[in-house]
Amino acid sequence: MCRNITELRGLEPAATAEEIEAAARQYVRKVSGIQKLTDTTRDPFERAVAEVTATTTRLLGVLPARRQPPATVPPLRRPEVRARIEARQG
């Protein structure tokens, strides 16, 4: 299991589309070994991310509720991560 991918099932509030895509991106990076996109790898990589995102969204939508939330907080919900993202975008 990739340690960078956080459990999304059972979050309150529910996992956002952004969180699901981030987990999908981490998964595709891990299994493909691609860290930096090139002109050759960009399209297949992004298609894979879209497919994993869609599949994960469907999966989370049909699984039963959890009794307890996951033990870890997804990265996009951590203030220090949000600050880094906002600094890059600003």
ZAGUTOR-488194 format. One record per residue (C-alpha): residue number from 1; residue in one letter; x negated, y, z negated. Coordinates in pm, whole numbers. Example, Ala and Ser with C-alpha at 12.3 -4.5 7.8 and 13.67 -1.06 7.14 Angstrom:
% ZAGUTOR-488194
(kedo 1; a; (-1230; -450; -780))
(kedo 2; s; (-1367; -106; -714))
This chain:
% ZAGUTOR-488194
(kedo 1; m; (0; 0; 0))
(kedo 2; c; (-125; 344; 83))
(kedo 3; r; (-166; 535; -241))
(kedo 4; n; (-88; 867; -73))
(kedo 5; i; (267; 769; 14))
(kedo 6; t; (504; 849; -271))
(kedo 7; e; (826; 659; -338))
(kedo 8; l; (1118; 863; -210))
(kedo 9; r; (1412; 646; -314))
(kedo 10; g; (1585; 768; -628))
(kedo 11; l; (1460; 1125; -629))
(kedo 12; e; (1684; 1391; -781))
(kedo 13; p; (1761; 1585; -573))
(kedo 14; a; (1734; 1335; -288))
(kedo 15; a; (1429; 1331; -64))
(kedo 16; t; (1430; 1612; 190))
(kedo 17; a; (1369; 1573; 562))
(kedo 18; e; (1033; 1744; 508))
(kedo 19; e; (932; 1491; 240))
(kedo 20; i; (1039; 1198; 455))
(kedo 21; e; (841; 1329; 753))
(kedo 22; a; (534; 1389; 534))
(kedo 23; a; (547; 1028; 412))
(kedo 24; a; (591; 905; 770))
(kedo 25; r; (293; 1114; 882))
(kedo 26; q; (77; 967; 603))
(kedo 27; y; (184; 615; 699))
(kedo 28; v; (108; 665; 1070))
(kedo 29; r; (-229; 822; 984))
(kedo 30; k; (-315; 525; 766))
(kedo 31; v; (-216; 247; 1005))
(kedo 32; s; (-356; 419; 1316))
(kedo 33; g; (-678; 546; 1162))
(kedo 34; i; (-618; 880; 1335))
(kedo 35; q; (-716; 1177; 1121))
(kedo 36; k; (-751; 1445; 1389))
(kedo 37; l; (-525; 1457; 1690))
(kedo 38; t; (-666; 1488; 2040))
(kedo 39; d; (-489; 1542; 2371))
(kedo 40; t; (-492; 1164; 2418))
(kedo 41; t; (-356; 1072; 2074))
(kedo 42; r; (-112; 1357; 2004))
(kedo 43; d; (195; 1230; 2194))
(kedo 44; p; (183; 866; 2077))
(kedo 45; f; (108; 979; 1721))
(kedo 46; e; (399; 1226; 1711))
(kedo 47; r; (637; 970; 1865))
(kedo 48; a; (538; 719; 1596))
(kedo 49; v; (593; 981; 1323))
(kedo 50; a; (939; 1058; 1463))
(kedo 51; e; (1031; 687; 1477))
(kedo 52; v; (908; 616; 1123))
(kedo 53; t; (1086; 930; 997))
(kedo 54; a; (1415; 821; 1155))
(kedo 55; t; (1383; 465; 1026))
(kedo 56; t; (1296; 584; 676))
(kedo 57; t; (1589; 825; 672))
(kedo 58; r; (1827; 544; 771))
(kedo 59; l; (1675; 310; 512))
(kedo 60; l; (1708; 560; 228))
(kedo 61; g; (2067; 624; 333))
(kedo 62; v; (2176; 263; 293))
(kedo 63; l; (1978; 147; -12))
(kedo 64; p; (2162; 134; -345))
(kedo 65; a; (2087; 397; -608))
(kedo 66; r; (1797; 340; -845))
(kedo 67; r; (1843; 320; -1220))
(kedo 68; q; (1543; 543; -1280))
(kedo 69; p; (1362; 792; -1058))
(kedo 70; p; (1016; 707; -925))
(kedo 71; a; (728; 750; -1170))
(kedo 72; t; (543; 1002; -954))
(kedo 73; v; (649; 1338; -818))
(kedo 74; p; (624; 1369; -439))
(kedo 75; p; (341; 1601; -333))
(kedo 76; l; (574; 1853; -168))
(kedo 77; r; (745; 1904; -507))
(kedo 78; r; (418; 1990; -683))
(kedo 79; p; (358; 2366; -723))
(kedo 80; e; (-13; 2346; -635))
(kedo 81; v; (62; 2164; -308))
(kedo 82; r; (340; 2408; -215))
(kedo 83; a; (101; 2699; -283))
(kedo 84; r; (-161; 2550; -48))
(kedo 85; i; (97; 2496; 226))
(kedo 86; e; (232; 2848; 191))
(kedo 87; a; (-121; 2995; 196))
(kedo 88; r; (-194; 2813; 527))
(kedo 89; q; (132; 2934; 681))
(kedo 90; g; (99; 3293; 558))
